[in-house]
């Protein structure tokens, strides 16, 4: 009899679990996109990229100026070194070392500002891409849309779940109706001038 009760309880439990699952399980739609492809087609990308590249080139020119300045001062020191007293040598070495440290600090600060500027320039584009993805998700009744990029945790997926082309089409529609506004991404002061010695 105990065996019969156990079997009946087990059967009832399975029946309840099965009916509960049937009541709760609804088809879940998911999809994925290639965000790199989406960012490449985002409205305003060319203007943002051009603006950012100009700022990078300006910073690289400044870096070259700093390196030339340091090299000239080091070369001048090496040329004069045989005629300098020990105290003057120590003083010049200390000055050049300080200049090198100052320039290294400016370089590090400038690189941080360039990375920050890249994020600032890309932020409006990312918002447009996110909005387009959200529109496709909402219209299509998708529960989730994943990034299917190279470093994505998605190992394999049905190509029919790839929504990249739909989002690209939406971005192209947005680009046609929204003029690019590079002034919205105005340059900020990225770097400082090198110290003069």
TIKOLMAR-459702 format. One record per atom (N, C-alpha, C, CB): atom name; z, y, x. Coordinates in Angstrom, 1 decimal. Last residue first. Glycine has a CB too. Example, Ala and Ser with C-alpha at 12.3 -4.5 7.8 and 13.67 -1.06 7.14 Angstrom:
N_7.1_-2.2_12.8
CA_7.1_-1.1_13.7
C_7.9_0.0_12.9
CB_5.7_-0.6_14.1
N_7.8_-5.7_13.2
CA_7.8_-4.5_12.3
C_7.8_-3.3_13.2
CB_9.0_-4.5_11.3
***
This chain:
N_-20.9_75.0_61.2
CA_-20.0_75.1_62.4
C_-20.5_76.0_63.4
CB_-19.9_73.7_63.0
N_-20.8_74.6_57.7
CA_-21.4_75.2_58.9
C_-20.4_75.3_60.0
CB_-22.0_76.6_58.6
N_-21.0_71.8_55.5
CA_-20.2_72.8_56.2
C_-21.0_73.4_57.4
CB_-18.8_72.3_56.6
N_-23.8_71.6_53.2
CA_-23.0_71.1_54.3
C_-22.1_72.2_54.9
CB_-23.8_70.4_55.4
N_-23.4_72.2_49.7
CA_-24.1_72.5_51.0
C_-23.2_71.9_52.1
CB_-24.3_74.0_51.2
N_-23.1_69.6_47.2
CA_-22.7_70.8_47.8
C_-23.4_71.0_49.1
CB_-21.1_70.8_48.1
N_-24.8_68.3_44.3
CA_-24.3_68.2_45.7
C_-23.8_69.6_46.1
CB_-25.4_67.7_46.6
N_-25.4_68.7_41.6
CA_-25.1_67.3_42.1
C_-24.4_67.4_43.5
CB_-26.4_66.5_42.2
N_-25.1_70.4_38.9
CA_-24.9_70.6_40.3
C_-24.5_69.3_40.9
CB_-23.9_71.8_40.6
N_-27.4_68.9_36.6
CA_-26.1_69.5_36.9
C_-26.0_69.7_38.4
CB_-24.9_68.5_36.4
N_-30.3_69.5_34.6
CA_-29.7_69.1_35.9
C_-28.3_69.7_36.0
CB_-30.5_69.4_37.1
N_-30.4_68.5_31.2
CA_-30.5_69.5_32.2
C_-29.7_69.1_33.5
CB_-30.0_70.9_31.7
N_-31.4_67.1_29.0
CA_-30.8_66.4_30.1
C_-30.9_67.3_31.3
CB_-31.6_65.1_30.4
N_-32.5_68.7_27.2
CA_-31.2_68.1_26.8
C_-30.6_67.4_27.9
CB_-31.4_67.1_25.6
N_-34.9_69.2_28.3
CA_-33.8_70.2_28.5
C_-32.5_69.7_28.1
CB_-34.2_71.5_27.8
N_-36.6_67.2_27.5
CA_-36.0_67.1_28.8
C_-34.9_68.1_29.0
CB_-37.0_67.2_29.9
N_-37.2_65.8_24.8
CA_-36.5_67.1_25.1
C_-35.8_67.0_26.4
CB_-35.5_67.5_24.0
N_-40.0_64.6_23.0
CA_-39.0_64.4_24.1
C_-38.5_65.8_24.5
CB_-39.7_63.7_25.3
N_-40.1_64.6_19.4
CA_-40.5_65.1_20.7
C_-39.5_64.9_21.8
CB_-40.9_66.6_20.6
N_-40.3_62.0_17.3
CA_-39.3_62.8_17.9
C_-39.9_63.3_19.2
CB_-38.0_62.0_18.1
N_-42.4_60.3_16.4
CA_-41.8_61.3_15.4
C_-40.8_62.3_16.0
CB_-41.2_60.6_14.3
N_-43.0_58.7_18.4
CA_-44.1_59.4_17.8
C_-43.6_60.5_16.9
CB_-45.0_58.5_17.0
N_-40.6_57.5_19.0
CA_-41.2_58.4_20.0
C_-42.3_59.2_19.4
CB_-41.8_57.5_21.1
N_-40.2_55.9_16.7
CA_-39.3_57.1_17.0
C_-39.9_58.0_18.0
CB_-37.9_56.5_17.5
N_-42.3_54.1_17.1
CA_-42.3_54.9_15.9
C_-41.4_56.2_16.1
CB_-41.8_54.1_14.7
N_-41.3_53.0_19.5
CA_-42.6_53.7_19.5
C_-42.7_54.6_18.3
CB_-43.8_52.7_19.6
N_-39.0_51.7_18.5
CA_-38.9_52.8_19.4
C_-40.2_53.6_19.5
CB_-38.5_52.2_20.8
N_-40.2_49.8_16.8
CA_-39.4_50.8_16.2
C_-39.2_52.0_17.2
CB_-38.0_50.2_15.8
N_-41.5_48.3_18.8
CA_-42.3_48.9_17.7
C_-41.5_50.1_17.1
CB_-42.8_47.9_16.7
N_-39.2_47.3_20.1
CA_-40.1_48.2_20.8
C_-41.0_48.9_19.8
CB_-41.0_47.3_21.7
N_-38.1_45.7_18.0
CA_-37.4_46.9_18.5
C_-38.3_47.9_19.2
CB_-36.1_46.5_19.3
N_-40.1_43.8_17.9
CA_-39.8_44.5_16.7
C_-39.1_45.8_17.1
CB_-38.9_43.7_15.7
N_-40.0_42.7_20.5
CA_-41.2_43.4_20.0
C_-41.0_44.2_18.8
CB_-42.3_42.4_19.7
N_-37.4_41.6_20.6
CA_-37.8_42.7_21.4
C_-39.0_43.4_20.9
CB_-38.1_42.1_22.8
N_-36.3_39.4_19.3
CA_-36.6_40.6_18.5
C_-37.1_41.8_19.3
CB_-35.4_41.0_17.7
N_-36.4_36.1_19.4
CA_-36.6_37.2_20.2
C_-37.1_38.4_19.4
CB_-37.6_36.9_21.4
N_-36.5_33.8_17.9
CA_-35.3_34.7_17.7
C_-35.4_36.0_18.6
CB_-34.0_33.9_18.1
N_-38.6_32.4_18.7
CA_-38.7_33.1_17.4
C_-37.5_34.0_17.1
CB_-38.8_32.0_16.3
N_-37.8_31.1_21.0
CA_-38.6_32.4_21.1
C_-38.8_33.1_19.8
CB_-40.0_32.1_21.7
N_-34.6_29.9_21.1
CA_-35.9_29.8_20.4
C_-36.6_31.1_20.5
CB_-35.7_29.4_18.9
N_-33.0_29.7_24.3
CA_-33.1_30.2_22.9
C_-34.5_30.0_22.4
CB_-32.6_31.7_22.8
N_-30.7_29.2_26.9
CA_-31.9_28.8_26.3
C_-31.9_29.3_24.8
CB_-32.2_27.3_26.4
N_-28.5_30.7_27.8
CA_-29.2_29.8_28.7
C_-30.6_29.4_28.2
CB_-28.3_28.5_28.9
N_-27.0_33.7_27.7
CA_-27.9_32.9_26.9
C_-28.6_32.0_27.9
CB_-28.8_33.7_26.0
N_-25.6_35.6_29.2
CA_-25.0_34.2_29.1
C_-25.9_33.3_28.3
CB_-23.6_34.3_28.5
N_-28.0_37.4_31.3
CA_-27.4_37.1_30.1
C_-26.7_35.7_30.0
CB_-28.4_37.2_28.9
N_-29.4_38.3_33.4
CA_-28.0_37.9_33.7
C_-27.2_37.6_32.4
CB_-27.3_39.1_34.4
N_-31.9_38.9_32.2
CA_-31.8_37.9_33.3
C_-30.4_37.4_33.5
CB_-32.4_38.4_34.5
N_-31.4_39.4_28.6
CA_-31.8_39.8_30.0
C_-31.5_38.7_31.0
CB_-31.1_41.1_30.4
N_-30.9_39.3_26.0
CA_-31.5_38.1_26.6
C_-32.0_38.4_28.0
CB_-32.6_37.5_25.7
N_-28.2_40.3_24.1
CA_-29.0_40.7_25.2
C_-29.6_39.4_25.9
CB_-28.3_41.6_26.3
N_-28.1_39.5_20.6
CA_-27.6_39.4_22.0
C_-28.6_40.0_22.9
CB_-27.4_37.9_22.3
N_-27.1_40.4_17.5
CA_-28.3_40.4_18.4
C_-27.7_40.5_19.8
CB_-29.2_41.7_18.1
N_-25.7_39.0_14.5
CA_-25.6_39.4_15.9
C_-27.0_39.5_16.6
CB_-24.6_38.5_16.7
N_-26.5_38.7_11.9
CA_-25.1_38.9_12.2
C_-24.9_39.4_13.6
CB_-24.4_37.5_12.1
N_-29.2_40.3_10.4
CA_-28.8_39.6_11.5
C_-27.3_39.8_11.7
CB_-29.5_40.0_12.8
N_-30.8_41.5_8.4
CA_-29.6_40.7_8.0
C_-29.1_39.8_9.1
CB_-30.0_39.8_6.8
N_-32.8_43.3_9.0
CA_-33.1_41.8_9.0
C_-31.9_40.9_8.6
CB_-33.6_41.4_10.4
N_-31.5_45.7_8.9
CA_-32.6_45.4_8.0
C_-32.9_44.0_7.9
CB_-33.9_46.2_8.5
N_-29.6_45.4_10.9
CA_-29.2_45.7_9.6
C_-30.3_45.3_8.6
CB_-28.8_47.1_9.4
N_-31.2_45.0_13.2
CA_-30.1_44.0_12.8
C_-29.8_44.2_11.4
CB_-28.9_44.3_13.7
N_-32.7_47.3_13.2
CA_-33.4_46.0_13.1
C_-32.4_44.9_12.6
CB_-34.1_45.5_14.4
N_-30.7_49.2_13.6
CA_-31.5_49.3_12.4
C_-32.2_47.9_12.2
CB_-32.6_50.3_12.6
N_-29.7_48.4_16.1
CA_-28.8_48.3_14.9
C_-29.6_48.4_13.7
CB_-27.8_49.5_15.0
N_-31.9_48.9_17.7
CA_-31.4_47.6_17.6
C_-30.6_47.4_16.3
CB_-30.6_47.1_18.9
N_-31.9_51.7_17.4
CA_-33.1_50.9_17.0
C_-32.7_49.5_16.8
CB_-34.3_51.1_18.0
N_-29.5_52.4_18.6
CA_-29.7_52.7_17.2
C_-30.9_51.9_16.6
CB_-30.0_54.2_17.0
N_-29.9_51.6_21.2
CA_-28.8_50.9_20.4
C_-29.1_51.2_18.9
CB_-27.4_51.4_20.8
N_-31.9_53.4_21.9
CA_-32.2_51.9_21.9
C_-31.2_51.2_21.1
CB_-32.2_51.4_23.4
N_-30.5_55.8_21.7
CA_-31.7_55.6_20.9
C_-32.0_54.1_20.8
CB_-32.9_56.3_21.5
N_-28.6_55.3_23.7
CA_-28.2_55.5_22.3
C_-29.4_55.3_21.3
CB_-27.6_57.0_22.1
N_-30.1_55.2_26.0
CA_-29.3_54.0_25.5
C_-28.9_54.1_24.1
CB_-28.1_53.7_26.4
N_-30.9_57.8_26.2
CA_-31.9_56.7_26.0
C_-31.2_55.5_25.4
CB_-32.6_56.4_27.3
N_-28.5_59.2_26.6
CA_-29.2_59.4_25.4
C_-30.3_58.3_25.1
CB_-29.9_60.8_25.5
N_-27.8_57.9_29.2
CA_-27.0_57.7_28.0
C_-27.7_58.1_26.7
CB_-25.8_58.7_28.1
N_-29.3_58.5_31.4
CA_-29.6_57.3_30.7
C_-28.9_57.2_29.4
CB_-29.3_56.1_31.5
N_-28.1_60.8_32.4
CA_-29.5_60.9_32.0
C_-29.9_59.7_31.1
CB_-30.4_60.9_33.3
N_-25.5_59.8_33.0
CA_-25.7_60.9_32.1
C_-27.1_61.0_31.5
CB_-25.3_62.2_32.7
N_-26.1_57.9_35.0
CA_-25.5_57.5_33.7
C_-25.7_58.5_32.6
CB_-24.0_57.2_33.9
N_-27.1_59.6_36.9
CA_-28.0_58.6_36.4
C_-27.4_58.1_35.0
CB_-28.1_57.4_37.4
N_-24.8_61.0_37.5
CA_-25.9_61.7_36.9
C_-26.9_60.7_36.3
CB_-26.6_62.6_37.9
N_-23.3_59.1_38.8
CA_-22.8_59.7_37.5
C_-23.9_60.3_36.8
CB_-21.6_60.7_37.8
N_-24.9_58.8_41.0
CA_-24.7_57.6_40.1
C_-24.2_58.1_38.8
CB_-23.7_56.6_40.7
N_-24.6_61.4_42.1
CA_-25.9_60.9_41.7
C_-25.8_59.7_40.8
CB_-26.7_60.5_43.0
N_-21.9_61.4_42.6
CA_-22.4_62.3_41.6
C_-23.8_61.9_41.1
CB_-22.4_63.8_42.1
N_-21.8_59.5_44.6
CA_-21.0_59.3_43.4
C_-21.6_60.2_42.3
CB_-19.5_59.6_43.6
N_-23.3_60.8_46.5
CA_-23.8_59.5_46.0
C_-23.1_59.2_44.7
CB_-23.6_58.4_47.0
N_-21.6_63.0_47.1
CA_-23.0_63.2_46.5
C_-23.5_62.0_45.9
CB_-23.9_63.7_47.6
N_-19.4_61.7_48.2
CA_-19.3_62.5_47.0
C_-20.6_62.7_46.3
CB_-18.6_63.9_47.3
N_-20.7_60.7_50.5
CA_-20.0_59.8_49.5
C_-19.9_60.5_48.2
CB_-18.7_59.3_50.1
N_-21.5_63.1_51.7
CA_-22.4_62.1_51.4
C_-21.9_61.2_50.3
CB_-22.9_61.3_52.7
N_-19.0_64.4_52.2
CA_-20.0_65.0_51.3
C_-21.0_64.0_50.8
CB_-20.7_66.2_52.0
N_-18.0_62.5_54.0
CA_-17.3_62.7_52.8
C_-18.2_63.4_51.8
CB_-16.1_63.6_53.0
N_-19.8_62.8_56.1
CA_-19.7_61.5_55.5
C_-19.0_61.6_54.1
CB_-18.8_60.5_56.3
N_-19.3_65.4_56.8
CA_-20.6_65.1_56.3
C_-20.6_63.7_55.6
CB_-21.6_65.1_57.4
N_-16.6_65.2_57.7
CA_-16.9_66.0_56.6
C_-18.3_65.7_56.0
CB_-16.9_67.5_57.1
N_-17.1_63.4_59.9
CA_-16.2_63.0_58.8
C_-16.5_63.8_57.6
CB_-14.7_63.1_59.2
N_-18.7_65.1_61.5
CA_-19.2_63.8_61.0
C_-18.4_63.3_59.8
CB_-19.2_62.7_62.2
N_-16.9_67.1_62.0
CA_-18.1_67.4_61.3
C_-18.7_66.1_60.7
CB_-19.1_68.1_62.2
N_-15.0_65.7_63.5
CA_-14.6_66.3_62.2
C_-15.8_66.6_61.4
CB_-13.8_67.6_62.5
N_-16.6_65.1_65.7
CA_-16.0_64.0_64.9
C_-15.6_64.5_63.5
CB_-14.8_63.4_65.6
N_-17.1_67.6_66.7
CA_-18.2_66.8_66.2
C_-17.7_65.6_65.3
CB_-19.0_66.2_67.4
N_-14.4_68.4_67.4
CA_-15.2_69.2_66.4
C_-16.3_68.3_65.8
CB_-15.8_70.4_67.1
N_-13.8_66.4_69.3
CA_-13.0_66.5_68.1
C_-13.7_67.3_67.0
CB_-11.6_67.2_68.4
N_-15.6_67.1_71.2
CA_-15.6_65.7_70.6
C_-14.9_65.7_69.3
CB_-15.0_64.7_71.6
N_-14.8_69.6_71.9
CA_-16.1_69.4_71.3
C_-16.2_68.1_70.6
CB_-17.2_69.6_72.4
N_-12.2_69.1_73.0
CA_-12.4_70.0_71.9
C_-13.7_69.8_71.1
CB_-12.2_71.4_72.3
N_-12.9_67.4_75.1
CA_-12.0_66.9_74.1
C_-12.2_67.8_72.8
CB_-10.6_66.9_74.5
N_-14.4_69.2_76.6
CA_-15.0_68.0_76.2
C_-14.2_67.5_75.0
CB_-15.0_66.9_77.3
N_-12.5_71.1_77.3
CA_-13.6_71.6_76.4
C_-14.3_70.3_75.8
CB_-14.6_72.4_77.2
N_-10.8_69.6_78.9
CA_-10.2_70.2_77.6
C_-11.4_70.6_76.7
CB_-9.4_71.4_78.0
N_-12.5_69.0_81.0
CA_-11.9_67.9_80.2
C_-11.4_68.4_78.9
CB_-10.8_67.2_81.0
N_-15.4_71.2_81.0
CA_-14.0_70.8_81.5
C_-13.5_69.7_80.6
CB_-13.0_72.0_81.5
N_-18.9_70.5_81.3
CA_-17.7_70.9_80.5
C_-16.4_70.4_81.2
CB_-17.8_70.4_79.1
N_-21.1_69.6_82.4
CA_-20.6_70.9_82.9
C_-19.3_71.3_82.3
CB_-21.7_72.0_82.7
N_-21.8_67.2_81.1
CA_-21.5_67.2_82.6
C_-20.9_68.5_83.1
CB_-22.7_66.9_83.3
N_-22.3_68.2_78.4
CA_-21.1_67.5_78.7
C_-20.8_67.4_80.3
CB_-21.2_66.0_78.3
N_-24.6_69.3_77.5
CA_-23.7_70.2_78.1
C_-22.5_69.5_78.7
CB_-23.2_71.3_77.2
N_-25.9_67.1_76.3
CA_-26.6_67.9_77.3
C_-25.6_68.7_78.1
CB_-27.7_68.8_76.7
N_-24.1_66.4_74.4
CA_-24.4_65.4_75.5
C_-25.1_66.2_76.6
CB_-25.3_64.3_75.0
N_-24.1_68.6_72.7
CA_-22.9_68.3_73.4
C_-23.2_67.4_74.6
CB_-21.9_67.5_72.4
N_-26.7_68.5_71.7
CA_-26.3_69.7_72.5
C_-25.0_69.4_73.3
CB_-26.1_70.9_71.6
N_-26.5_66.1_70.3
CA_-27.4_66.2_71.5
C_-27.1_67.4_72.4
CB_-28.9_66.3_71.0
N_-24.7_66.9_68.3
CA_-24.3_65.8_69.3
C_-25.2_65.8_70.5
CB_-24.4_64.4_68.6
N_-26.2_68.8_67.0
CA_-24.9_69.2_67.7
C_-24.5_68.1_68.7
CB_-23.8_69.4_66.6
N_-28.3_67.3_66.2
CA_-28.6_68.4_67.0
C_-27.3_68.8_67.8
CB_-29.1_69.6_66.3
N_-27.0_65.5_64.4
CA_-27.7_65.0_65.6
C_-27.9_66.1_66.6
CB_-29.1_64.3_65.2
N_-26.1_67.2_62.4
CA_-25.1_66.4_63.2
C_-25.8_65.9_64.5
CB_-24.6_65.2_62.5
N_-28.5_68.1_61.4
CA_-27.5_69.0_62.0
C_-26.6_68.3_62.9
CB_-26.8_69.7_60.8
N_-29.7_65.7_60.5
CA_-30.3_66.5_61.6
C_-29.3_67.4_62.2
CB_-31.5_67.3_61.1
N_-27.9_65.0_58.5
CA_-28.1_64.1_59.6
C_-28.7_64.8_60.8
CB_-29.0_62.9_59.2
N_-28.3_67.2_56.7
CA_-26.9_66.9_57.3
C_-27.1_66.0_58.6
CB_-26.0_66.2_56.3
N_-30.9_66.8_56.1
CA_-30.5_68.0_56.7
C_-29.2_67.8_57.4
CB_-30.4_69.2_55.7
N_-30.8_64.4_54.8
CA_-31.6_64.5_56.0
C_-31.2_65.7_56.8
CB_-33.1_64.5_55.7
N_-29.3_65.2_52.5
CA_-28.7_64.2_53.5
C_-29.5_64.2_54.8
CB_-28.8_62.7_52.9
N_-31.1_66.9_51.3
CA_-29.9_67.4_51.8
C_-29.2_66.4_52.8
CB_-28.9_67.7_50.6
N_-33.0_65.0_50.6
CA_-33.4_66.1_51.6
C_-32.1_66.7_52.2
CB_-34.2_67.2_50.9
N_-31.6_63.5_48.8
CA_-32.0_62.9_50.0
C_-32.4_63.9_51.0
CB_-33.2_61.9_49.7
N_-31.3_65.5_46.7
CA_-30.1_65.0_47.5
C_-30.5_64.3_48.8
CB_-29.3_64.0_46.6
N_-33.9_65.7_45.9
CA_-33.2_66.9_46.4
C_-32.0_66.4_47.2
CB_-32.8_67.8_45.3
N_-34.4_63.1_45.0
CA_-35.1_63.6_46.1
C_-34.4_64.8_46.8
CB_-36.6_64.0_45.7
N_-32.6_63.1_42.8
CA_-32.4_62.1_43.9
C_-33.1_62.6_45.2
CB_-32.9_60.7_43.6
N_-33.7_65.0_41.2
CA_-32.4_65.2_41.7
C_-32.1_64.3_42.9
CB_-31.4_65.0_40.6
N_-36.2_63.8_40.6
CA_-36.2_65.1_41.3
C_-34.8_65.3_41.9
CB_-36.5_66.2_40.3
N_-35.3_61.5_39.2
CA_-35.9_61.3_40.5
C_-36.0_62.7_41.3
CB_-37.4_60.8_40.4
N_-34.3_62.7_36.9
CA_-33.4_62.0_37.8
C_-34.0_61.9_39.2
CB_-33.1_60.6_37.2
N_-36.8_63.7_35.8
CA_-35.7_64.6_36.1
C_-34.7_64.0_37.1
CB_-34.9_64.9_34.8
N_-38.2_61.3_35.5
CA_-38.7_62.4_36.3
C_-37.6_63.3_36.8
CB_-39.8_63.1_35.6
N_-36.6_60.0_33.6
CA_-36.8_59.4_35.0
C_-37.3_60.4_35.9
CB_-37.8_58.2_34.9
N_-36.8_61.7_31.4
CA_-35.5_61.4_32.0
C_-35.6_60.9_33.5
CB_-34.7_60.4_31.2
N_-39.6_61.5_30.9
CA_-39.0_62.8_31.2
C_-37.6_62.6_31.9
CB_-38.8_63.6_30.0
N_-39.7_58.7_30.4
CA_-40.5_59.3_31.5
C_-39.9_60.6_31.9
CB_-42.0_59.4_31.0
N_-38.0_58.4_28.1
CA_-37.7_57.7_29.4
C_-38.4_58.4_30.5
CB_-38.1_56.2_29.3
N_-38.6_59.4_25.6
CA_-38.0_60.3_26.6
C_-37.7_59.7_27.9
CB_-36.7_60.8_26.0
N_-38.1_56.4_23.9
CA_-38.6_57.7_23.9
C_-37.8_58.6_24.8
CB_-38.6_58.3_22.4
N_-38.2_53.3_25.8
CA_-37.4_54.3_25.0
C_-38.0_55.7_25.0
CB_-36.0_54.4_25.6
N_-39.4_51.4_27.2
CA_-40.2_52.0_26.2
C_-39.4_53.0_25.4
CB_-40.7_50.9_25.2
N_-37.4_50.5_29.0
CA_-38.7_51.0_29.5
C_-39.6_51.7_28.5
CB_-39.5_49.8_30.1
N_-35.5_49.6_27.3
CA_-35.2_50.9_28.0
C_-36.5_51.4_28.6
CB_-34.2_50.6_29.1
N_-36.8_47.2_26.5
CA_-36.5_48.3_25.5
C_-36.2_49.6_26.2
CB_-35.3_47.9_24.6
N_-36.8_45.8_28.8
CA_-38.1_46.1_28.2
C_-37.9_47.3_27.2
CB_-38.7_44.9_27.5
N_-34.1_45.5_29.1
CA_-34.8_46.1_30.1
C_-36.2_46.6_29.6
CB_-35.0_45.2_31.4
N_-33.3_44.0_26.9
CA_-32.9_45.4_26.9
C_-33.7_46.2_28.0
CB_-31.4_45.5_27.2
N_-34.7_41.8_25.0
CA_-34.8_42.1_26.4
C_-34.5_43.6_26.5
CB_-36.2_41.7_27.0
N_-32.7_40.3_22.4
CA_-33.7_41.3_22.9
C_-33.6_41.4_24.4
CB_-33.4_42.7_22.2
N_-32.1_38.0_19.7
CA_-31.8_38.5_21.1
C_-33.0_39.5_21.4
CB_-31.7_37.4_22.1
N_-30.3_36.9_16.8
CA_-31.5_37.2_17.6
C_-31.1_37.7_18.9
CB_-32.3_38.2_16.8
N_-29.1_35.1_13.9
CA_-28.9_35.8_15.2
C_-30.3_36.0_15.9
CB_-28.0_34.9_16.1
N_-27.8_34.6_10.8
CA_-29.0_34.9_11.5
C_-28.6_35.6_12.8
CB_-29.9_35.9_10.7
N_-26.3_31.9_9.3
CA_-26.0_33.1_10.1
C_-27.3_33.3_10.9
CB_-24.8_32.8_11.1
N_-25.9_30.7_6.0
CA_-26.8_30.8_7.2
C_-26.5_32.1_8.0
CB_-28.2_30.7_6.8
N_-22.5_30.0_5.4
CA_-23.7_30.6_5.0
C_-24.6_30.7_6.2
CB_-23.5_32.0_4.3
N_-19.7_28.2_4.7
CA_-20.9_28.2_5.6
C_-22.1_28.8_4.9
CB_-21.2_26.8_6.1
N_-17.8_28.1_2.7
CA_-17.7_29.2_3.7
C_-19.0_29.3_4.5
CB_-16.6_29.0_4.6
N_-18.3_25.9_1.1
CA_-18.1_27.2_0.5
C_-18.2_28.4_1.5
CB_-16.7_27.2_-0.2
N_-18.5_23.9_3.0
CA_-19.7_24.2_2.2
C_-19.5_25.6_1.6
CB_-19.9_23.2_1.2
N_-15.8_23.9_3.9
CA_-16.9_24.3_4.8
C_-18.1_24.7_4.1
CB_-17.2_23.1_5.8
N_-14.6_23.0_1.6
CA_-14.2_24.3_2.1
C_-15.3_24.8_3.0
CB_-12.9_24.3_2.8
N_-15.7_20.5_1.3
CA_-16.0_21.4_0.3
C_-15.6_22.9_0.8
CB_-15.2_21.1_-1.0
N_-14.6_19.3_3.7
CA_-16.0_19.4_3.5
C_-16.4_20.4_2.5
CB_-16.6_18.1_3.1
N_-11.9_19.5_3.2
CA_-12.4_20.2_4.4
C_-13.9_20.4_4.2
CB_-12.2_19.4_5.7
N_-11.7_17.8_1.0
CA_-11.3_19.2_0.9
C_-11.9_20.1_2.0
CB_-9.8_19.3_0.9
N_-12.6_15.4_2.1
CA_-13.3_16.0_0.9
C_-13.0_17.5_0.8
CB_-12.9_15.2_-0.3
N_-10.7_14.9_4.0
CA_-12.1_15.1_4.4
C_-12.9_15.8_3.3
CB_-12.7_13.8_4.8
N_-8.4_14.6_2.3
CA_-8.5_15.7_3.3
C_-9.9_16.0_3.7
CB_-7.6_15.3_4.6
N_-9.2_12.4_0.9
CA_-9.0_13.6_0.2
C_-9.1_14.8_1.2
CB_-7.6_13.6_-0.5
N_-9.2_10.5_3.0
CA_-10.5_10.8_2.2
C_-10.4_12.1_1.5
CB_-10.7_9.6_1.2
N_-6.5_10.6_3.7
CA_-7.6_10.9_4.7
C_-8.9_11.3_4.0
CB_-7.8_9.8_5.7
N_-5.4_9.7_1.4
CA_-5.0_11.0_1.9
C_-6.1_11.5_2.9
CB_-3.6_11.0_2.6
N_-6.5_7.1_1.3
CA_-6.7_8.1_0.2
C_-6.4_9.5_0.6
CB_-5.8_7.7_-1.0
N_-5.5_6.0_3.6
CA_-6.9_6.1_3.4
C_-7.2_7.1_2.3
CB_-7.5_4.7_3.0
N_-2.7_6.1_3.0
CA_-3.3_6.8_4.1
C_-4.8_7.0_4.0
CB_-2.9_6.0_5.4
N_-2.6_4.4_0.7
CA_-2.3_5.8_0.6
C_-2.8_6.6_1.8
CB_-0.7_6.0_0.6
N_-3.4_2.0_1.9
CA_-4.2_2.6_0.8
C_-3.9_4.0_0.7
CB_-4.0_1.8_-0.5
N_-1.3_1.6_3.7
CA_-2.7_1.8_4.2
C_-3.6_2.4_3.2
CB_-3.2_0.4_4.6
N_0.8_1.2_1.9
CA_0.8_2.4_2.8
C_-0.6_2.7_3.4
CB_1.8_2.2_4.0
N_0.0_-1.2_0.8
CA_0.0_0.0_0.0
C_0.0_1.3_0.9
CB_1.2_0.0_-0.9
***
